[in-house]
Amino acid sequence: MDFAPIWEQLAHSIREIPRSGLLFTALVAMIAGVVGSVLLRHMPRLGRLLRLGSTLALVAVLVLVVLQLSRLDPRFSLAVPEIGLPEQLVVGEETRIPMHIDGHYWLEAEINGHRAAFLVDTGATLTAVSQATADAAGLEERNGSLPIRLQTANGAVAAYMTNIEELRFGNVAARGLDAVIAPGLGDTNVIGMNLLSRLASVRIEQEELILTPNNPQPDLDAASSESEV
């Protein structure tokens, strides 16, 4: 499996900050802080309010940036992607996934019947799952396969080839999918190009990832909701 060098992923994340509105928010907050300082002498209450708002906004931006960049380091086991994932929708023959607040695209998939969050990464050649996800989904190391090395933010780590019987999300279903079990990736699961290349098209429009399968399947989330009624 071939992940892009960590500095390339870092640069990509930084480039995404303006698109997610964080840079604009930071600039507005800084301007509000300056205006608040100017108004302190003549309108102290309004000045203090502007400065407080500026400080809180900048702290919030800093926290979001740290959370975004921390996803590049497997030593961080943050559960951010699992909390408040943008709703993925099936529209016609397409599965649409809005950009997450961290600037990446996350989806909820069902792997051998087990639900898990996946990062969509076009820089990854193969789909990768964490050890915890592999255990929950009943994935095992492929017999006779040699360990491979993955380059991560924490250095090179060992990974093992496996096979996913079925991975589903939205109206997409991939069967007999090669993947790697990568303990060194922490809790992160990754959808790689070996799955994305099976689709009819993959595109991004207005901060929304649009996936179109060759053979659309029934909406997984809709089917799950009906079975619970």
C-alpha positions in Angstrom: 0.0 0.0 0.0 1.3 3.4 -0.9 0.3 6.4 1.2 1.4 9.8 0.2 4.3 11.2 2.3 3.1 12.8 5.5 4.2 16.3 4.4 2.0 16.0 1.4 -1.0 15.1 3.5 -0.2 18.0 5.9 -0.1 20.4 2.9 -3.4 19.0 1.7 -5.0 19.6 5.1 -3.7 23.2 5.3 -5.0 23.9 1.8 -8.4 22.7 2.9 -8.6 25.1 5.8 -9.8 28.1 3.7 -12.4 25.9 2.0 -13.9 24.9 5.3 -14.3 28.5 6.4 -11.7 28.4 9.1 -9.3 31.0 7.6 -12.2 33.4 7.0 -13.4 32.9 10.6 -9.9 33.5 12.0 -9.5 36.7 10.0 -12.9 38.1 11.1 -12.0 37.2 14.7 -8.7 39.0 14.5 -10.3 42.1 13.0 -13.0 42.0 15.8 -10.2 41.8 18.4 -8.4 44.9 16.9 -11.7 46.9 16.8 -12.4 45.8 20.3 -9.1 47.1 21.5 -9.7 50.5 19.8 -13.1 50.8 21.3 -12.0 50.0 24.9 -11.3 53.6 25.8 -14.6 55.1 24.4 -17.0 52.1 24.6 -15.5 49.7 27.2 -18.4 47.3 27.3 -18.6 46.8 23.5 -14.8 46.7 23.3 -14.6 44.0 25.9 -17.4 42.0 24.2 -15.6 42.2 20.9 -12.3 41.1 22.4 -13.9 38.2 24.3 -15.7 37.1 21.1 -12.5 37.3 19.1 -10.6 35.2 21.7 -13.3 32.5 21.8 -13.5 32.3 18.0 -9.7 32.0 17.6 -9.6 29.3 20.3 -12.3 27.4 18.4 -10.4 27.7 15.1 -7.2 26.4 16.8 -9.0 23.4 18.3 -10.5 22.5 14.9 -7.2 22.8 13.1 -5.5 20.6 15.7 -8.2 18.0 15.4 -7.9 18.0 11.7 -4.1 17.7 11.6 -4.1 15.1 14.4 -5.9 12.7 12.1 -2.6 12.4 10.2 -0.9 10.9 13.3 -1.9 7.4 14.4 -0.7 8.1 17.9 -3.9 10.2 18.3 -7.0 8.1 19.0 -9.5 10.8 18.7 -13.1 9.8 18.0 -14.0 13.0 16.1 -15.0 11.3 12.8 -17.3 9.0 14.7 -19.1 11.9 16.3 -21.4 14.0 14.1 -20.5 12.6 10.7 -22.1 14.6 7.9 -25.2 12.8 6.6 -24.4 10.8 3.5 -27.3 10.7 1.1 -28.4 8.6 -1.9 -29.7 10.9 -4.6 -30.8 9.0 -7.7 -27.8 6.7 -8.6 -25.3 8.7 -6.5 -24.1 8.6 -3.0 -23.3 12.1 -1.8 -21.0 12.8 1.2 -20.5 16.4 2.5 -17.1 17.5 3.6 -16.5 17.0 7.3 -15.5 20.0 9.5 -12.0 18.6 9.5 -11.7 19.2 5.7 -11.8 15.5 4.8 -14.6 13.2 3.5 -15.8 10.5 6.0 -18.4 7.9 5.4 -20.1 5.3 7.5 -19.8 1.8 6.0 -20.8 -1.7 6.8 -17.9 -4.1 6.6 -19.0 -7.8 6.7 -22.0 -6.5 8.6 -20.1 -4.4 11.1 -20.6 -0.6 11.0 -17.4 1.6 11.0 -16.3 5.1 9.9 -13.9 5.3 7.0 -11.8 8.2 5.7 -11.9 8.5 1.9 -8.3 8.9 0.7 -7.5 9.0 -3.0 -3.8 8.9 -2.1 -4.1 5.4 -0.7 -3.7 2.5 -3.1 -5.5 -0.1 -0.9 -8.3 0.0 1.5 -7.0 -0.3 5.1 -8.8 -1.2 8.4 -7.6 -0.8 12.0 -7.0 -3.8 14.1 -10.2 -3.1 16.1 -12.3 -3.0 13.0 -10.7 -6.1 11.6 -11.5 -8.0 14.8 -15.1 -6.8 14.9 -15.7 -7.6 11.2 -14.0 -11.0 11.5 -11.2 -10.2 9.1 -8.1 -12.4 9.3 -4.6 -12.2 7.9 -4.4 -13.9 4.4 -2.7 -17.3 4.7 0.8 -17.3 3.3 0.9 -13.5 2.8 4.0 -11.6 3.8 3.7 -8.4 5.9 4.0 -5.2 4.0 5.3 -1.8 5.2 3.2 1.3 5.4 4.7 4.8 5.7 2.7 6.7 8.3 3.3 9.8 10.4 4.7 7.6 13.1 7.1 5.9 10.7 7.0 2.6 8.9 4.6 0.1 10.3 3.7 -3.5 9.4 0.4 -4.4 7.8 -1.1 -7.6 6.6 -3.2 -8.4 3.6 -6.8 -9.6 4.0 -10.0 -9.9 2.1 -13.3 -8.1 2.7 -16.3 -10.2 1.7 -18.5 -7.2 1.4 -18.1 -3.5 2.1 -21.3 -1.3 1.7 -22.2 2.3 2.1 -25.0 4.4 0.5 -25.8 2.6 -2.7 -22.3 1.2 -3.2 -21.4 -2.4 -2.5 -17.9 -3.9 -3.1 -17.4 -7.6 -2.7 -14.1 -9.6 -2.6 -12.1 -6.5 -1.9 -8.4 -6.6 -1.1 -7.4 -4.7 2.0 -4.8 -4.5 4.7 -5.0 -4.7 8.4 -2.9 -1.9 9.7 -2.5 -1.8 13.5 -0.2 1.2 13.2 -3.0 3.4 11.8 -4.6 3.5 15.3 -8.4 3.6 15.0 -8.5 5.0 11.5 -10.1 3.1 8.6 -9.3 4.2 5.0 -11.2 3.7 1.7 -8.5 3.5 -0.9 -8.3 3.6 -4.7 -8.8 -0.1 -5.2 -12.4 0.5 -4.2 -12.9 3.9 -5.7 -11.6 2.6 -9.1 -14.5 0.2 -9.2 -17.0 3.0 -9.4 -18.4 4.6 -12.5 -17.3 8.1 -11.3 -15.8 9.9 -8.4 -16.0 13.7 -8.3 -16.2 16.6 -5.9 -18.7 19.5 -6.3 -19.1 22.3 -3.9 -17.4 20.5 -1.0 -19.4 17.4 -1.6 -18.0 14.0 -2.6 -20.2 12.3 -5.2 -19.7 8.6 -5.8 -21.6 6.8 -8.7 -21.4 3.0 -8.8 -21.7 1.0 -11.9 -24.5 -1.1 -10.4 -26.3 0.9 -7.8 -27.6 -1.1 -4.8 -30.5 -0.4 -2.5 -29.7 2.4 0.0 -28.0 0.7 2.9 -29.2 3.3 5.5 -32.8 3.2 4.2 -32.8 -0.6 4.3 -31.5 -0.5 7.9 -34.2 2.0 9.0 -37.0 -0.1 7.5 -35.7 -3.3 9.2 -35.8 -1.4 12.6 -39.4 -0.4 12.2 
